Amino acid sequence: MNWRIRLTWWDKTLLAIVAVAAVIGFVRFATGIGTVANINNAYPWGWWVGYGIMTMIAIGGVGFTITALVEIFGVHRYHSFLRPAVLMAFLCYASAITMLMVELGRPWMVWMVLVSWAPTSALYEVGWCAFLYLTVLALEFARVPLEQAGWRRAFRIVSAIYIPIMLLGVTLSHLHQSSLGTLMTLIPHKINLLWWSDQLPLVFLFSAMMAGPAMAILEHLAAARWLGFEPRMDLLAGLARIEAWLVGLFLAFQMGDLFYRGVADAMFSASWFAVSFWVEIGFGLMVPFVLLMMPEVRETRRGLATACALIIAGILLHRLNVAVIGLRVRHWETYVPSFGEVGITLGITAAALFAFGWLARILPIHEELPSPETSTHSATHPAGAWRGAEGVS
Amino acid sequence: MSTPAVKPKAMIQDNTRCIGCRACMVACKSWNDRPEDKTDFFAGEGYQNPRDLDANNYTLITFNEIVNGPNPDWVFGRQLCMHCIQPACASACPTTAMFKTDLGPVVFDESRCIGCRACMQACPFIIPKYDYESFAPKIHKCTFCADRQEVGLEPACAKVCPTGAISFGDRDDMVVEAKRRIAEAPGTYIPEIYGLDEVGGTSVLHLSSVPFEKIGYITGLPKTPMPDLTHRWLRMTAPVFAVLYAIFGALNWIVRRRMRRQGHEGEHQ
């Protein structure tokens, strides 16, 4: 098979960003974290954890959300979103783990997590689950390149274990997406009460689910534009309706939690916390919810892209609010991410985008896009190989 | 067979007896082999140097100007690891590099550390510090002189304190002693032992003549152990895994059966 592609200006831009980040990364490893990063004794976690790990894992939730929708709830008309979703999730988790290797003080010791027994540590569970889930995603996606390369034997093995592996992936995702929230429940004295809740595990799990359809829609629109196919607006409108439900329910859960904890008045306090809260809730949940409730928005590319981009930005701000912005440690201590911190995360993100674009051009990720007339599932679906292991003859 | 009677140890930090000589800071640096600092003046409350704990300073006497009647007064406070009975830092560590010993000290084993800094984030007293400039950074904090305790010595700070502001002994005895001091001189002390039941109790018990928040202490902490907050979720991991896997498996089986039937119907048509 042919691995080569013609590099567009877009590819070259991404690779240039990666190159700049690689230089910063070299400085970080040659001289230590302190040279390139502003994280300090009061804010040991900053932009790297808030964006590079927590947000990446959240938007990587597209993998288990779409997998669950199609394979577990059996909504097969969204089957064509499965391959892009699994690949996106794989690249998000790979990005998060790359980020971790930069962010850890002693990355060469990271294997220690796998030989330890620390059941009281949320990070221990996140570490194990993320490691296992990355393996699961690789196995799930492997069928596409293996089939393309014509490695029949390996393809058959990977196909044979698809169902239990897929179920494992969805289960592990529920565990570690919520455990990222569990991690933050440990510091009620540091996180502003707008965001600290003992329900944070559920908040994190729900926001990761909410990222799923939004990422799937954005990817489909972007791929249609860059790869030059006609987007399936009927399917996107369906996903957008699901997304509207998820956003609405998440909004209700967040508000309900604030009132249940009796801290709703903090929303109206004159503080930057309240401002950040309203930006998150307003632009990340309320505006996209209203947009997605309107049929005319669900039916246009621009409307869908706007609403979904707002949702993803809202999830980013939510993770930052919980992990960085909402934290007060000592009142004289401050933290603003450095150029080096932002540069490295941009490089990792650019590398993931480039990898997606490259794989989308050399592998049949978007090929099974039946026309609306044949979109209901049938046994003669063109993507027979993709679900070969499901025993559909 | 009984386990060897290990009585957890504790220290009393009696701030009313502290004269701000900082011998404890010097002894701490000396025992832990920490380098000197370049000191600086900074604006704002507190006149101690350095301003806060860091990788080179495991304990710190804070100098607080308290307006007491017409005259301002120096009141000293002390920062050091509290060695919680149920430490949040150790519970957060994914590799058990941070752990609590039987005698009471919460100690750090750099050979297990991956550098995630979860302990720093977790600590309710904001104690563990990091040497970000290092190529192979370590967590730095007071060790309660665990190495000295192992051979029957008291912590270096307690050893050198010239005014008896630092007392060391079995925690049960220290609690009795702290209560006795407050009861005998109610005019000298505020009726509160910081660390008696903060986050479920700690191995350092602070006494003061003024409210603790006025001398730089973090107050308003829960009286229950911090690890409970995560434990109530994490203990569900195994059952939730089993239940979710079973439910998802069942749903997937139903979905595939439905698809197979539809497929066969399609063939008959």
Interface residues (C-beta under 8 A of the other chain):
Chain A: T31 G32 I33 G34 T35 A37 I39 N40 N41 A42 P44 W45 A68 E71 I72 F73 G74 H76 L104 G105 R106 P107 M109 V110 M112 V113 S116 W117 A118 P119 T120 S121 A122 L123 Y124 E125 G127 I163 M166 L167 L168 V170 T171 H174 L175 S178 S179 T182 L183 T185 L186 I187 P188 H189 K190 D198 P201 V329 R330 W332 H377 S378 A379 T380 E390 G391 V392 S393
Chain B: G44 R51 D52 L53 D54 A88 A90 S91 A92 C93 P94 T95 T96 A97 R112 C113 I114 G115 C116 R117 A118 M120 Q121 A122 P124 I126 K129 Y130 Y132 E133 S134 F135 A136 P137 I218 G220 L221 P222 M226 P227 L229 T230 H231 W233 L234 T237 V240 F241 L244 Y245 F248 G249 L251 N252 I254 V255 R256 R258 M259 R260 Q262 G263 G266 E267
